[in-house]
Amino acid sequence: MRTLIGIVLMVTGVLLLVFGYQKAESLKGQLHRIVTSSTDNKTTWMYVGGASLCVAGVFQLYSGKK
């Protein structure tokens, strides 16, 4: 069961990272970055959430193999 949870967390994290990257590279994201010299808050939280979920998923995978 822990393995399944770990895989789901990792897949969800990767999806958030991909969607965050797509949002950052869209025309709106690029214009926002040019005007404000920073990324959109939603994009940043997608990156942070995706990375956190990936780390949690890896932790679940390796802690489940005792």
TARA-V163047 format. One record per pair of residues at least 24 apart in sequence whose C-alpha atoms are under 10 Angstrom apart, sorted by the first residue. I is the first residue (numbers start at 0). J is the second residue. D is the distance in whole Angstrom. If there is no record, write none. Layout:
I,J,D ; I,J,D
This chain:
0,59,10 ; 0,60,10 ; 0,63,8 ; 1,56,9 ; 1,58,10 ; 1,59,6 ; 1,60,7 ; 1,61,9 ; 1,62,8 ; 1,63,6 ; 1,64,9 ; 2,56,9 ; 2,57,9 ; 2,58,10 ; 2,59,7 ; 2,60,5 ; 2,61,8 ; 2,62,9 ; 2,63,6 ; 2,64,8 ; 3,56,9 ; 3,59,9 ; 3,60,8 ; 3,63,10 ; 4,55,10 ; 4,56,7 ; 4,59,7 ; 4,60,8 ; 4,63,10 ; 5,52,9 ; 5,53,9 ; 5,54,9 ; 5,55,7 ; 5,56,4 ; 5,57,6 ; 5,58,7 ; 5,59,5 ; 5,60,5 ; 5,61,9 ; 5,62,10 ; 5,63,9 ; 6,53,9 ; 6,55,10 ; 6,56,6 ; 6,57,8 ; 6,59,8 ; 6,60,7 ; 7,52,9 ; 7,53,9 ; 7,56,7 ; 8,49,9 ; 8,51,9 ; 8,52,5 ; 8,53,6 ; 8,54,9 ; 8,55,7 ; 8,56,5 ; 8,57,8 ; 8,58,10 ; 8,59,9 ; 8,60,10 ; 9,49,8 ; 9,50,9 ; 9,51,9 ; 9,52,6 ; 9,53,4 ; 9,54,8 ; 9,55,8 ; 9,56,5 ; 9,57,7 ; 9,58,10 ; 9,59,10 ; 9,60,9 ; 10,49,9 ; 10,52,9 ; 10,53,8 ; 10,56,8 ; 11,48,9 ; 11,49,7 ; 11,50,10 ; 11,52,7 ; 11,53,8 ; 11,56,9 ; 12,45,9 ; 12,46,9 ; 12,47,9 ; 12,48,7 ; 12,49,4 ; 12,50,6 ; 12,51,7 ; 12,52,5 ; 12,53,5 ; 12,54,8 ; 12,55,9 ; 12,56,8 ; 13,46,9 ; 13,48,10 ; 13,49,6 ; 13,50,8 ; 13,52,8 ; 13,53,7 ; 14,45,9 ; 14,49,7 ; 14,53,10 ; 15,42,9 ; 15,44,9 ; 15,45,6 ; 15,46,7 ; 15,47,9 ; 15,48,7 ; 15,49,5 ; 15,50,8 ; 15,52,9 ; 15,53,10 ; 16,42,9 ; 16,43,10 ; 16,44,10 ; 16,45,6 ; 16,46,5 ; 16,47,8 ; 16,48,8 ; 16,49,5 ; 16,50,7 ; 16,52,10 ; 16,53,9 ; 17,45,9 ; 17,46,9 ; 17,49,9 ; 18,42,8 ; 18,45,8 ; 18,46,9 ; 18,49,9 ; 19,43,7 ; 19,44,8 ; 19,45,5 ; 19,46,6 ; 19,47,10 ; 19,48,10 ; 19,49,9 ; 20,45,9 ; 20,46,8
